[in-house]
């Protein structure tokens, strides 16, 4: 394939700005998919994606389009729009030369649009701006075109108008891709040794790991001897091909093209986004910029039935084959039994993984409240990394604590700035730069602890802004933290599953809330039970559940009062003895309500 007739591009947009619908119309206009086979969101193959209308896994596609009598190959990589997957987006951008910046005419530029656009510019991509959903009765097309033009420093007449629903403007977008996006460039004009970038991968139980690649140099055919540069793992290509949009085997894929290689590798942790594939004896260097995504959110995942532990382990291993950013290790809880401590890229990533475990493997799960990683220095100067609250050292032993911070960008209509400021104070945010942006929008740049970002900040922001505010975040370095461990005691025994690491300034409020909640859902026992919140080396909140009352004198009719007194005394002594010896058996559903945060 002649390099000058290839165009590689991506669509970047905020969630639900019409990216998948536009891709569908492109497939129709280029006759890549027959109209009778067309369905909504062709490239979103996961049931979960189709249901939620978001893109989780990137699904590439190759289209052919005739322009002024010449046939061009257009390779589209559809990228995830959610911030949790920003590393995947940044690597996908290394595989293309141009990007369509798609902005919803009913919503305007959103915070995540800004963060992904910054990545695209950093990667040196040609940006084709377009406004989607222009057919909507609530579209603010001219206003939003002005916003986009201001953002890119161009005239609003250069911003294309498109509707994924009606197909309006799609031929113009295809023409703009051919005219504006540069053809791929390769050393030696595409000849020479083979080298490719892995921008995504999947897994098949028959063929092992299937890597999605952009070929940078040379070409690759079936049976070629190859190696993963970063993982240092050798393998033979069981087959190569292109996405049309289904996987279609070809004799070879060469420089400038986007396709797949069947590796036969069935070990987890080998394939990863951003790795370079080379010929086994190649002297070419691996591509720069590779990094292993680090988990930022941790949560424990337990099977509801102890019998499902092995199935959960196998299911996590299978998911990890196609998601290298998922990490997990076995852990044991006295109450919940055997499970796994899992690391995720963010809250949405956690939600997707746990939902896939439930759907694809029919598992009933208990997922604990997510927490972050802390670096803790104790009195002897030793530094430990703690990613489970009940392992956080006792008060009095800790000298310093460090936690991750996030840089957050919020875009909101100006009317909501005041309630947002109150919310930011509550979540310990440091407000930086603020400016009016576009027509009637304000950008607020802040820094805040990741711990606070996870404390329902997304939901609270949507609530105080009536759903109009949007945010994007990126993880910064570690900073000093003023946090303490909060334990909940039931009958004077610590329940590790309820332990939390909280801000010192909120510890009393959190302790009150947790004790109150447990008091409301824990069943009465045969003896009086104390529920206490303990932090800072002392008890800071307490509630008592009175004992179940049994009428031990009900069967007596009339007679001497002293007989009744004797029975009451005996009952009292029995309860005292029970209290001294007894431990409270906390029912499973109480754990679920406390751990899941459900009511």
N, C-alpha and C positions, 0 to 999 in steps of 0.2 A: 504493500500500500504506500503510495506516494505521500510523504509527510505533509506536503503543502495542501493536501485535500482533507486533512484531519483537523477537527476542532474539539478540544476537550474543555468542558465547562461544568459548572456547578450552579445550583440555585441556593441562594442564602436568604433566609427569611425568619421572622419570629414565628413561634408556634401558631398554627391556625391562620396564617396569612395567605393560604391558597397555593402553597408550593406543590403539594402532591397532585392537586387538580390541574395545575398548569402542565405538570409533567404528563398527565394523562392526555391532555389535548395535543401536546407535542407528538406523542406516540400515534395519535389518530391522524394528524396532519401529514406526518411522514410515512403513513401506512405501515408502521412497524408492527402494530397490532390491528388485526381485522376488526371492523366495527362490531361484528356480531360477538367477538370474544372480549370486547371492551367491558371493563367493570370499574367501579370507583376505586381510586387509589391502587392502581396496578402495581406500583413499585413497593407499596407497603404490604409485604407478604405475611407478616405476623398478625394473627387474629387480634391480638391486643392493640396493635397499631391501628387497624381498621376501625376498631371499636372506639378508641380514644381520639382518633383523628390526628395522631402525632407520629412522627417518624423516629423510630428507635434504631433500627439497623439500616445502614446505607445500602441501597439496591442500585447498582449501576445499570445503565442501558445504552445500547448502541443503536443509533438511528441513521438512516441514509436519506439525504435530501438533495434534490436537484435545484441548482441555482445558476441562472444564466447559462444553461446548457451543460454545466459541469456537475458531476456527482460528488457530494461531500459526505464524509463520515462524521457524525456528531456523537460524541461520547458524553453522556450526562451522568454525573455522580450526584445522587440526591443525598444531602447531608442532614444529620439530625439538627433540629433547631433548638434543642434544650441545652441550657448552660452546663448541665452535668456532663455532657458529651463534648465539651469544647476541644479537648485534645484530639478526638476523632475528627472533628471538623477541621482543625488546623493541619492535620496530616493529609486529609483529603484534598486540601487546597494545594499541597505540593504536587498533586497528581494532575492538576488542570492549569490552564493558562488564563481562563476568564471566569467571571461569575455574574449571574443575573441577580441584582439586588431587588428583591420583591417586597413591596410595602403595601399593606392593606389600605384601600381608599377609605374604609369606614373607621379605621383605628389610627392611622398615621404611624410615624416612626416609633418603635418601642425600644426599651433599654437593651434587649438582647440583639436587636438589629445593629445597634451601635457597636457592641462588643464583637460580633461576627464580622462586621464591615472592617473593623480595625485589624482583625486577623487577615482578611483578604488583601488589604492594602499592604500589610507587612510582607505577605507572600508575593507581592508584586503583580497581582492579578488585574486584568482589564475589567472594569466594572460597567455592566450594562444596567442602568436603573429602569425599573418598571413599577407601575402602580396597578395592583390587582383589585378584583371585585368592583370594577367601574360600572357594572350593570346594576349594582345594588341600589335600592331606593334611598338608602341612607349614606351613599358614597359622598365624600367631600373631595372629589377628584382634584380640583384645581388647588385647593389648600394643601393637600398632601403632596402634590407634585412640587409645589413651592418649597415645602419642608425638605423633600428629598434633594431638590436642586441646591438649596442652601447648604445641606449636609455635604454635597459633593463639589460645591463651588462651580456649578454649571448653570445653563439656562433651563428653565422649566420645560421649554419646548423639546429638550433632548430626553425628557423622561417619557418612556413609552407607556401606553395605556393598554391593559389586557384584562380579559375576563376568562377565567378557567371554565366557567359554567357555559358560556355561549361560544367560546372559541375566538371572540373578538381580539385582534392584535397578535394572535399566535404566529401567523406567517411573518409579520414584521419582526417579531423577536428572533425567529429562525434566521431571517436575513441579517439582522444586527449581529448575531453570533458569527456568521460566516464573514461578514465585513470587518468586524472590530476585534474579535478574539484572534490572537496570533496563532499560526500553525505551530505545532510542537517542534522544538529544536533538539537535535541529538548530535553528540560528538561523532565524527567520521560519517556524517550523513546517515546514521542509523546502522552502519556496518560495525564490525568489531565484536568484542566479547559482550555477552549478555549481562544486563543489570536492570533490576526492576524494584519499584517501591511498593511495599505492602500497605494498602490504605484501608483494608478491611479483610475479614475472613469469616468463613462459615464452617460447619462440621457436618459430615455425613457418616453414618455408622459403617457404610460400605467403603467409601473412598477416603475416610479420614478428614484431615483439615483441608479445606479448599481456600486458597489464598486469592484475594482480589488484588490485582496488580496494575500499575501503570508501567509499561515497558519504557525504559529510558534509553537504553543502548542495545544494539544487537537484536537477536530474536531467540525464541525458545520453542522447542517441539517436544512431542511425546518422547519419553525415555531419556531425555537429557539429564545429566548428573548435576544437581544443584545443591546450594547450601544457604541456610539462613545466616546472614553475617553476624547479627547480634547474639542470636541463640547458639551459634556455632553447631548447628545440626545439619547433617548431610541427608539428602533424600533424592529419589529419582522421580521425574515428572511422569505421573500415570496418565496424564492427558492435559491438553490446553484448549482454551476456547474463548468465546465472546458471549456477552449478554444480549439476547435479541428478542424480547427482554428475558426469556428463559435461557438457561445455560445451553449453548450450542457448541459442540466440539468442532475445532478447526485443525488444520495441519500444523499451523504455527501462529504465534502472535509476535509482532515485531515492533521496533522503536516507534514511539508516539501513540501506540494503541493501548486500550484498556481491556483487560480480559481476566481470565482466571487460570490457575494451575492446580491440578489435583496432586496433592503431596503424598497421600497414603500415611501421613504421620498421625498416630492416634494417642500421642502423649499430650497432656495438658501443659500449658505454660511455654510451649515451643514457639508457636506463631504469635506475633503481636504486631499491632498497628504501628507503622513507622519503621519496621525492620527492612533491610535490603536483601534481595535475593540475587545471588551471583552464581556463575559457573564454578564448579568445585576447585578448579586450578586457577581461577581468575586472580589477576593482580590489581583489579580495580578496587578503589576504596569504597567502604559503605557510605551511605548518605548521612550527612550531619543532621543534628537536631532531634535525634531519637531520644525519647525518655520513657521510663516505665511509669504509667499513671499510678499515683499513690492514693490509697483509700483515705478519705477524709471523714467518713461517717462509719461508725461501728454499731452493730446490733446483734444480739444473740437470737438465733433461730432454732426452735425446738419442734420436734414432731408432737402433735397432740397425743398420739398413741406411741408408746415406747417401742412397739413392734415395727414402727416405720423408720427407725433410726438408719438402718442400712440403706433403705430406699432414698432417704434424704441425702445421705452421703453420696450415693451414686448419681443422684439428680444434680447435686452441686458440681460434681466432677464433669458431668456432661455439659452443663451450662458454661463452665469455665473453659471448655474446649473452644467455644465460640465467643467468649467474653473474657479477654485476658485481664481486664481491670477488676474482676471479682476475685477476692481472696477470702479464705476461710480456714479455720483450725478448730479441732475438736475441743469441747469443754464440757464440764460436768457440773450440774446444779443439784443441790440436795433435794430440791422440791420438784424441779421440772425435768430431772433426769439428764440423759445425754443429748447434747445438741452441738451447735457450731457457732463460734464467734465469727461473724462475717464483716468484711470491709467493703464499703461502697464508695463511688465517686461523689454521691450526693443523695438527697432525699428521693428524687425521682428514680434514680438508678436503683435504690433500695426497693422502692415500690414495684418497679418493673420485674426485678429478680424474684421477689417473693410472690408476685402475681403469677409469673411463669411457673414457679414451683407448684403453685396450687392448681393451675390449669393443665399444664403439660404433663405433670406427674401425679395428679390427683392427691396431693398431700394436704392434710389439715395441719396448719402451723400455728405456733405461738411465736410472735416476733416482739422482742422487748423494745422499750423506748430507746431510740438511737442516742449514741453519745459520741464524743470526739476523743482524739488522742491528746494526752497531756504529757509534758516532760516535767518530772518532779524531782527536786533536789532535796535530800534529807540531811539531817544534822551531821552525819559523818562525811558529807560532801559527795556522796554517791548520787548519780543521776539515773533515773529509771524512766522508761516510756510506759505510761499506764493507759490502756484503752478499755478498761472495764471499771465502772465506779466502785464496786466492792473491793477492788485491789488498791484503791487510792489510799496512801498511808494515813495513819491516824493524826488527828490534830495534835500539835505539839512536837511532832517528829519532823514535819515539813518546814523547810527554810525558804524555798522558792518554788513557784509553779509557773510553767510557760504553756501557752495555748496558741492555736492557729487563729489568725485574723483574716478577714475578707475585705476586699475593696469592692464596694457596692455602688452601682449607678442606678438611680431611680428617675423615671420620667413620669410627670404627673401634671394634670391641669392645675393652675395656680391656686384655685379655690381650696384645694386639699392640702396645701403646704402646712398650714397651722396644725391640723390634727396629726399629720405625718411627723412633724417636729416633736410633738408630745410622745408619739410612739417611739421615735428614735432615742429620746431620753430614757424611756423605760427599758430599751434594749441596749443601753450603754454605748450607743454609736457616737463617733466623733465626726461632726459635720464639717466638710471641707468646702469645695467650690459649689456655687449655685448660680445658674444663669437661665434667663428666658430663652427658649429655643423654639424656633418655628413660630407657628401661629398659636398662641395661647397654650404653650407647654413650658414647664420648668424642669430643668435637669438638676438633680441634687447628687453630689458625689460625697460618699461617706466611707468611713472605715469602722468596722465593728467586729467583736469576737465571733468566731464561727459558731460557738456554743449558743450565742444569742440569736444568730441567724436561723438556727434550727429550732429555737423555742417559739414555734408557730409564727415566725415573723412574716412569712409569705401570706398566710391566711389573714393575719392582723392588718397587713398593708392593704390587701384587697378590700377588707372590711371598712377601714377608715377612709378609703378613697372611692368607695362605691364601685370597686372593680376597675377604675380607670388607670390606676398607677401600674407601671411595669418595672421589673428590676432585672439586673444582670449582676453577677458577682464573679470575682476571681480570687483564688486563695493567695494570701500574702505569706510572709514569714511568721515565725513564732514571736510572741510578746509576753511580757510578764502578766500573770493573772492573779486576781484576788478571789480565789474560789476555795470552797471547803467541801468535805464530804458530809452528806446528810444521811443518817441511818434511821430506819424505822424499827422500833422494838415492839414486839408483841409478847406479852407476859414476860417482859424483861429479857427477851432474847432477840438479837439482831436478825432480821430477815434479809439476807444478802441481795435477793432479787429486787428489793424495793430501794436499795441504796442509790444515791444520785450525787453528782458533783454539781454544786450550784454556786452562784455568785454570793459572796459574803453579805452583800447588802439586801439580797432577797431571801436569805436562808430562813428567817423567821416566818415569812409569809408562806414559803414553800412547805415548811414543816407543818404549819397550821392546816394548809390545804390538804396535804397528804394524810395527816392524822384524821382530819374530818371526813375525808372520803372513805378511808378504811373503816372508820367507826360506823359509817352508813351502810357498808356492805358485808362486814364480817358477822357471821351468825353468832348468836349468844352461846356461851358455853355453860357447863354445870357450875362454874365458879367465876368470880369477878375477874375480868381481864383488863389490864392496862395497855393502851396503845400510846406509844411515846415517839416523839421526834427528837433525835439527838445529834447535835453538832457543836463545834467549838468546845468540846470536852464537857458539855453539860446537856441536860434535858431542856428543850426549849418549847415543846408543846406536848400536851397530854390530854387524853380522853379515857374514860372508863366505861366498859360495857358491863352492865350489871349481870349477875348470874341468872340462869333460868330458874324460875320459881316452880316448885312442885309442892302441892298441898299434901304434906305427909300425915295430916290429921283428918283428912276428908272422910275416912271410913269410920271415925269415932262418932258416936251419937250421944250427946249429953255427957254425963259422967264427970269425974274429977278433973279440974283444970291442970293439976300437977302432971297428969299423964301426957297431956298435950305439950306442956313445957319440956318434959323429958325428951319427947320426939323432936321438938324444935332444936333443943340443945345438941342432940345427936346429929341432926342435919347440919347444924352450924359447924360442929367438929369435923364432919365429913368434908364439907366444902373447904375448910381451912387446910385439911390434909391434901385434898385434891390440888389446891392452889400451890401448896409447897412442892408437890411432886409433879404436877401436871404440866404438859406442854400443849400449846394450841395447835391443832391440826388445821392448817388453813386450806379450805377447799380450793380445788382447781379453778373454778369459775371466778373466785375472788382474785386469784393471781392474774387471770386473763383481764379482768376489769381494771386492775391496778397497772399492770405492765403495758397493756395496749392503750391505756388512757381512755378506755371506753367507759360508758356510764353503766 
